[in-house]
Amino acid sequence: MLPTLNLRNKTILITGAAGFIGASLTAHLMKQNQCAQLIGIDNLNDYYDVALKKYRLKEIEKSSREYPQVRWNFVQGNIANAETVCHIFETYHPDIVVNLAAQAGVRYSITNPDQYVESNLIGFYTILEACRHSRDNGKKGVEHLVFASSSSVYGANAKIPYTESDRVDSPVSLYAATKKSNELLAHAYAKLYDIPSTGLRFFTVYGPAGRPDMAYFRFTNRLRAGKSIEIFNYGNCKRDFTYIDDIVESVSRVMVRPPLRHQGKDGLPIPPYNIYNIGNSCPENLLNFVNILQQELMRSGVLPPDYDFEAHKKLVPMQPGDVPVTFADTSKLEEDIDFRPSTPLREGLRHFAEWYRDFYLQPQ
């Protein structure tokens, strides 16, 4: 049985706080009204529209006014900058760290590898070092490090569904390799410095105010502009789409359930380390996915009711770095935190379509 942390009087640091998951988690924790302080850091880079990131921060500010008992501080900065990260740790002394800052995207990693090395490798190392030194001179330090990994670490794993015990030694993209590296680094630091650490392998996260580079958002933008969309592997791919509210609920429950700390026979810590899949456990065929998406876009008024969807659809070959199927086994997550992501795809895409209409098509 995993121990449970009491969030009362705790300070939580969330990196990537203006990102899709980071902003949603921050707002959720404010509404829970249990912790004392939330610190966010984000570099607000231009990988996608910065206006969307600023919108998310404004939504967090609204929540902070509704729940003033939880103090909110935001730092614009890069986690790869050790001086910035050290200043945050020395100023706020976080009890829990949730590292969501990362350069995302499989295809972007092929053309812009330097971004992934800086953010996903150097940035994560900087966070690990800060967690390590938070315990210097006998201080209590960080009680739990939670970090984002990805279903991409499974590569072209032929065994389905993916379980946390599967070998993940054959990444098919640099992005996947950096996420696997995060898991290895966290395991080493857990062993060497007894830092309770939990990695979360997210499966295709979607929902309102999501990332514009994700398929559902990118397809919507192109269809609205009258352009064609490309469906890879001729539509013969399946993805385990996971709605943002399910992701956030899972992360918030995992945060307070750190791995046990105890010593091995060698007198050194047995790594207090855990890995969870967070997915919907219900892979959807891409053709079915885009059909539901276009139906919900027409229902919400983003697309006209007579939109000729078939004329804007192209079936194309698989792209480098992609895999044919993702499918999460979440039994370990269910057993440890008593929660299973389960939002139906149509319900999640309906929420996205309605948000898209209100954000892009309504007067601001």
C-alpha positions as CSV (number, residue, x, y, z in Angstrom):
1,M,0.0,0.0,0.0
2,L,1.5,3.4,-1.0
3,P,1.6,6.2,1.6
4,T,-0.6,9.2,1.1
5,L,0.7,12.7,1.4
6,N,-1.4,15.4,3.0
7,L,-1.4,18.5,0.8
8,R,-2.2,20.9,3.6
9,N,0.5,23.5,3.8
10,K,2.4,22.0,0.9
11,T,4.0,23.9,-1.9
12,I,3.8,22.4,-5.4
13,L,6.0,23.3,-8.3
14,I,4.6,22.6,-11.8
15,T,6.9,23.0,-14.7
16,G,5.3,23.7,-18.1
17,A,2.5,25.5,-16.3
18,A,1.3,27.3,-19.4
19,G,1.2,24.0,-21.3
20,F,-1.9,22.0,-22.0
21,I,-1.6,19.5,-19.1
22,G,0.3,21.9,-16.8
23,A,-2.4,24.6,-17.0
24,S,-5.2,22.2,-16.6
25,L,-3.5,20.5,-13.6
26,T,-2.8,23.9,-11.9
27,A,-6.5,25.0,-12.2
28,H,-7.6,21.7,-10.9
29,L,-5.4,21.8,-7.9
30,M,-6.6,25.4,-7.1
31,K,-10.2,24.1,-7.2
32,Q,-9.3,21.3,-4.9
33,N,-8.2,24.0,-2.4
34,Q,-5.9,21.7,-0.4
35,C,-2.4,22.8,-0.9
36,A,-1.0,26.1,0.4
37,Q,1.0,27.3,-2.7
38,L,1.4,26.6,-6.4
39,I,4.4,27.7,-8.3
40,G,4.4,27.6,-12.1
41,I,7.3,28.0,-14.5
42,D,7.1,28.1,-18.3
43,N,9.3,29.6,-21.0
44,L,6.3,30.4,-23.3
45,N,8.2,29.3,-26.4
46,D,6.8,29.7,-29.8
47,Y,6.5,26.0,-30.8
48,Y,2.9,26.8,-31.1
49,D,0.7,30.0,-30.7
50,V,1.9,31.8,-27.6
51,A,-1.5,33.5,-27.4
52,L,-3.0,30.1,-26.4
53,K,-0.5,29.7,-23.6
54,K,-1.3,33.2,-22.4
55,Y,-5.0,32.3,-22.5
56,R,-4.3,29.3,-20.3
57,L,-2.4,31.5,-17.8
58,K,-5.3,34.0,-17.8
59,E,-7.7,31.1,-16.9
60,I,-5.4,30.1,-14.0
61,E,-5.4,33.7,-12.8
62,K,-9.2,33.6,-12.8
63,S,-9.1,30.4,-10.7
64,S,-6.6,32.0,-8.3
65,R,-9.0,34.9,-7.7
66,E,-11.8,32.4,-6.9
67,Y,-9.6,30.4,-4.6
68,P,-7.3,33.0,-2.9
69,Q,-6.4,30.5,-0.1
70,V,-4.0,28.9,-2.6
71,R,-1.2,31.3,-3.3
72,W,-0.2,31.3,-7.0
73,N,3.2,32.5,-8.4
74,F,4.3,32.3,-12.0
75,V,7.9,32.5,-13.3
76,Q,8.6,32.9,-17.0
77,G,11.8,30.9,-17.5
78,N,13.6,27.9,-18.9
79,I,14.1,24.8,-16.8
80,A,17.4,24.2,-18.6
81,N,18.7,27.3,-16.9
82,A,20.1,26.1,-13.6
83,E,20.2,29.5,-12.0
84,T,16.5,30.0,-12.6
85,V,15.6,26.6,-11.2
86,C,17.8,27.0,-8.2
87,H,16.3,30.4,-7.4
88,I,12.8,28.9,-7.5
89,F,13.8,26.1,-5.1
90,E,15.7,28.4,-2.8
91,T,12.7,30.9,-2.7
92,Y,9.8,28.5,-2.5
93,H,11.1,25.2,-1.2
94,P,8.7,23.0,-3.1
95,D,7.4,19.8,-1.4
96,I,6.1,18.2,-4.6
97,V,7.5,18.8,-8.1
98,V,5.5,17.9,-11.2
99,N,7.7,18.1,-14.2
100,L,5.5,18.6,-17.3
101,A,7.9,21.0,-19.2
102,A,9.1,19.4,-22.4
103,Q,9.5,19.8,-26.1
104,A,6.7,17.7,-27.4
105,G,6.0,16.2,-30.8
106,V,7.4,13.2,-32.6
107,R,7.7,14.7,-36.1
108,Y,9.1,18.0,-34.8
109,S,12.0,16.1,-33.2
110,I,13.1,14.9,-36.6
111,T,13.7,18.5,-37.9
112,N,14.5,20.3,-34.6
113,P,16.5,17.9,-32.4
114,D,18.4,20.6,-30.5
115,Q,15.1,21.7,-28.8
116,Y,14.6,18.2,-27.4
117,V,18.1,17.9,-26.0
118,E,17.8,21.3,-24.2
119,S,14.3,20.9,-22.8
120,N,13.9,17.1,-22.3
121,L,17.4,16.2,-21.3
122,I,19.2,19.2,-19.9
123,G,16.0,20.6,-18.4
124,F,15.0,17.4,-16.7
125,Y,18.6,16.9,-15.4
126,T,18.4,20.5,-13.9
127,I,15.2,19.6,-12.1
128,L,16.6,16.4,-10.8
129,E,19.7,18.2,-9.4
130,A,17.5,20.8,-7.7
131,C,15.4,18.0,-6.1
132,R,18.7,16.3,-5.0
133,H,20.1,19.5,-3.4
134,S,16.7,20.4,-1.8
135,R,17.8,17.9,0.9
136,D,21.2,19.3,1.6
137,N,22.1,19.9,5.2
138,G,19.4,17.6,6.5
139,K,16.5,19.5,5.0
140,K,13.3,17.6,4.3
141,G,13.4,18.6,0.6
142,V,11.2,17.3,-2.2
143,E,8.9,14.5,-1.0
144,H,7.7,13.4,-4.5
145,L,8.9,14.1,-8.0
146,V,6.2,13.3,-10.7
147,F,7.4,13.6,-14.3
148,A,5.8,13.3,-17.7
149,S,6.9,10.4,-19.9
150,S,5.1,9.2,-23.0
151,S,3.5,6.2,-24.7
152,S,6.1,6.9,-27.4
153,V,8.7,5.0,-25.3
154,Y,7.0,1.7,-26.3
155,G,8.1,2.3,-29.9
156,A,6.8,-0.3,-32.3
157,N,6.0,-2.8,-29.5
158,A,4.1,-5.7,-31.1
159,K,2.6,-6.8,-27.7
160,I,-0.8,-5.1,-27.1
161,P,-1.9,-3.6,-24.7
162,Y,1.3,-2.0,-23.5
163,T,2.2,-2.7,-19.9
164,E,4.7,-0.9,-17.7
165,S,6.8,-4.1,-17.5
166,D,7.3,-4.3,-21.3
167,R,10.8,-3.6,-22.6
168,V,11.1,-0.1,-24.0
169,D,14.6,-0.2,-25.5
170,S,13.7,0.4,-29.2
171,P,12.5,4.1,-29.6
172,V,11.6,5.1,-33.1
173,S,12.0,8.9,-32.6
174,L,14.3,11.2,-30.8
175,Y,11.3,12.4,-28.7
176,A,10.7,8.9,-27.5
177,A,14.4,8.4,-26.8
178,T,14.4,11.6,-24.6
179,K,11.4,10.3,-22.6
180,K,13.0,7.0,-22.1
181,S,16.2,8.8,-20.9
182,N,14.0,10.8,-18.4
183,E,12.8,7.5,-16.9
184,L,16.4,6.2,-16.6
185,L,17.7,9.4,-15.1
186,A,14.9,9.5,-12.5
187,H,15.5,5.9,-11.6
188,A,19.2,6.6,-11.0
189,Y,18.4,9.7,-8.9
190,A,15.8,7.7,-6.9
191,K,18.5,5.0,-6.2
192,L,21.3,7.4,-5.4
193,Y,19.5,10.1,-3.4
194,D,16.3,8.3,-2.2
195,I,14.0,10.8,-4.1
196,P,10.5,9.2,-4.5
197,S,9.8,9.5,-8.2
198,T,6.9,8.6,-10.5
199,G,6.9,8.7,-14.3
200,L,3.6,9.0,-16.2
201,R,3.4,7.5,-19.7
202,F,0.7,9.7,-21.3
203,F,-1.3,8.3,-24.2
204,T,-2.5,10.9,-26.9
205,V,-4.0,13.6,-24.7
206,Y,-6.7,15.8,-26.2
207,G,-9.4,18.3,-25.2
208,P,-10.3,22.0,-25.0
209,A,-7.3,24.4,-25.1
210,G,-5.1,21.6,-26.2
211,R,-2.0,21.6,-28.4
212,P,-2.5,22.9,-31.9
213,D,0.1,20.4,-33.3
214,M,-2.1,17.4,-32.2
215,A,-4.1,15.7,-35.0
216,Y,-7.6,16.7,-33.8
217,F,-6.6,20.4,-33.5
218,R,-4.6,20.5,-36.6
219,F,-7.4,18.7,-38.6
220,T,-9.9,21.3,-37.3
221,N,-7.8,24.2,-38.4
222,R,-7.2,22.7,-41.9
223,L,-10.9,21.8,-42.4
224,R,-12.0,25.2,-41.4
225,A,-9.6,26.7,-43.9
226,G,-11.0,24.5,-46.7
227,K,-7.8,22.4,-46.8
228,S,-7.3,18.7,-47.0
229,I,-6.3,16.5,-44.0
230,E,-3.8,13.6,-44.3
231,I,-4.7,10.4,-42.5
232,F,-1.5,8.3,-42.1
233,N,-1.1,4.6,-42.8
234,Y,-4.1,4.9,-45.0
235,G,-6.3,5.1,-41.9
236,N,-5.1,1.8,-40.4
237,C,-3.7,3.3,-37.2
238,K,-5.3,3.2,-33.8
239,R,-4.7,5.6,-31.0
240,D,-5.5,5.4,-27.3
241,F,-7.0,8.9,-27.0
242,T,-7.1,10.2,-23.4
243,Y,-9.3,13.2,-22.4
244,I,-7.6,16.0,-20.5
245,D,-9.8,15.8,-17.4
246,D,-8.9,12.1,-17.0
247,I,-5.2,12.9,-17.3
248,V,-5.5,15.7,-14.6
249,E,-7.4,13.5,-12.2
250,S,-4.9,10.7,-12.6
251,V,-1.9,13.1,-12.0
252,S,-3.5,14.7,-9.0
253,R,-4.1,11.3,-7.4
254,V,-0.6,10.0,-8.2
255,M,1.0,13.2,-6.7
256,V,-0.1,12.3,-3.2
257,R,0.9,8.6,-3.5
258,P,4.7,8.5,-3.6
259,P,6.6,5.2,-3.9
260,L,7.8,3.7,-0.6
261,R,11.2,4.6,0.6
262,H,13.2,1.8,2.2
263,Q,16.7,0.3,2.2
264,G,18.0,-2.7,0.4
265,K,20.5,-5.3,1.7
266,D,23.4,-3.2,0.4
267,G,22.4,-0.4,2.8
268,L,21.4,1.8,-0.1
269,P,17.9,2.9,-1.0
270,I,15.8,0.5,-3.0
271,P,14.8,3.1,-5.7
272,P,11.4,4.6,-4.6
273,Y,10.4,4.7,-8.2
274,N,7.2,4.0,-10.1
275,I,5.9,4.2,-13.7
276,Y,2.2,4.3,-14.8
277,N,0.4,4.2,-18.1
278,I,-2.3,6.9,-18.3
279,G,-4.6,6.1,-21.2
280,N,-8.2,5.4,-22.0
281,S,-7.5,1.7,-22.7
282,C,-9.8,1.9,-25.8
283,P,-7.8,2.5,-29.0
284,E,-9.8,4.2,-31.8
285,N,-9.3,3.7,-35.5
286,L,-8.2,7.0,-37.1
287,L,-10.9,6.9,-39.7
288,N,-13.5,6.5,-37.0
289,F,-11.8,9.3,-35.0
290,V,-11.9,11.8,-37.9
291,N,-15.6,10.9,-38.7
292,I,-16.6,11.7,-35.1
293,L,-14.5,14.8,-35.1
294,Q,-16.2,16.2,-38.3
295,Q,-19.6,15.3,-36.9
296,E,-18.9,17.2,-33.7
297,L,-17.4,20.2,-35.6
298,M,-20.6,20.4,-37.7
299,R,-22.8,20.0,-34.6
300,S,-21.1,22.9,-32.8
301,G,-21.1,25.2,-35.9
302,V,-17.4,25.2,-36.4
303,L,-18.1,23.6,-39.9
304,P,-21.2,24.2,-41.9
305,P,-23.8,21.4,-41.8
306,D,-23.3,20.6,-45.5
307,Y,-19.5,20.4,-45.3
308,D,-18.1,17.9,-47.9
309,F,-15.8,16.0,-45.6
310,E,-14.9,13.3,-48.0
311,A,-13.5,15.8,-50.5
312,H,-11.0,17.1,-47.9
313,K,-9.7,13.7,-46.7
314,K,-6.5,12.1,-48.0
315,L,-5.2,8.6,-47.0
316,V,-1.4,8.6,-47.0
317,P,1.5,6.3,-46.0
318,M,2.9,6.0,-42.5
319,Q,5.2,8.8,-41.4
320,P,8.7,8.3,-39.9
321,G,8.6,8.1,-36.1
322,D,4.9,7.0,-36.0
323,V,3.6,3.6,-34.8
324,P,0.5,1.8,-36.0
325,V,-1.2,1.3,-32.5
326,T,-1.1,2.7,-29.0
327,F,-3.0,0.8,-26.3
328,A,-2.6,1.3,-22.6
329,D,-3.0,-1.3,-19.9
330,T,-4.0,0.8,-16.9
331,S,-4.6,-2.0,-14.4
332,K,-1.6,-0.8,-12.3
333,L,-2.9,2.7,-12.2
334,E,-6.4,1.5,-11.2
335,E,-5.0,-0.7,-8.4
336,D,-2.8,2.0,-6.9
337,I,-5.0,5.2,-7.2
338,D,-8.5,3.7,-7.7
339,F,-9.1,5.6,-10.9
340,R,-9.4,4.6,-14.6
341,P,-9.6,7.1,-17.4
342,S,-12.9,6.5,-19.3
343,T,-14.2,9.6,-21.0
344,P,-15.7,8.4,-24.4
345,L,-14.1,9.9,-27.5
346,R,-17.3,11.6,-28.7
347,E,-17.9,13.3,-25.4
348,G,-14.3,14.6,-25.3
349,L,-14.3,15.8,-28.9
350,R,-17.7,17.5,-28.3
351,H,-16.1,19.5,-25.5
352,F,-13.2,20.4,-27.7
353,A,-15.5,21.5,-30.6
354,E,-17.5,23.7,-28.4
355,W,-14.4,25.3,-26.9
356,Y,-12.9,25.8,-30.3
357,R,-16.1,27.6,-31.5
358,D,-16.2,29.8,-28.4
359,F,-12.5,30.6,-28.5
360,Y,-11.9,31.2,-32.3
361,L,-15.4,32.0,-33.7
362,Q,-17.1,34.1,-31.1
363,P,-16.3,37.8,-30.5
364,Q,-13.7,38.1,-27.7
